[in-house]
């Protein structure tokens, strides 16, 4: 993927994006990937927000890396990638992540691709009620979107993120109407997706201006406890 922060900021400026969340899931060595994320974020600390990735293939490394990520590196949330692990998000190998995150009320964003079964989050959200769970891509395709909305309705600590290449003209409305305007978060999926296209999906959606403001930034700022003084 394109790892030029200046190029990223250029696209963000064109699209009117103030801040973007960044993560790196492409290395078996999670520490190496997180160091790359931290280096990227450090180039524009007021524009980028980093996420800590952990690799359940090496369970003994998880807690030390989470401590380092949220401490030394200043990460703001956890990124999971079940397709990389080869097992769904509620697999026991993830338990150590959840046990660390629960007392801290951490935010966990999990990718959904090979297992478009967002209903799995319902049990996790009930077992770990202090974790704020974010289902990436709104569940992706139609079945995933339907299950993501069911999950959000079943647990108040489940949020839905909007970026997808499988949505249709009603996806944003469906997610907002189903989960509520306070629990839908804009996502671009840069650099795989074009941020301008993903923004257009929200801007042109048949939802209120208030809902658009929440989805496009206010919800994420609140969830990640980002500075809201300029709003």
PyMOL commands that set and color helices and strands:
alter all, ss='L'
color gray80, all
select helices_A, chain A and resi 5-15+30-43+56-70+82-85+92-102+120-127+136-139+142-154+171-179+181-183+195-203+209-223
alter helices_A, ss='H'
color red, helices_A
select strands_A, chain A and resi 20-22+48-53+77-80+107-110+132-135+158-161+184-185
alter strands_A, ss='S'
color yellow, strands_A
deselect
rebuild
show_as cartoon
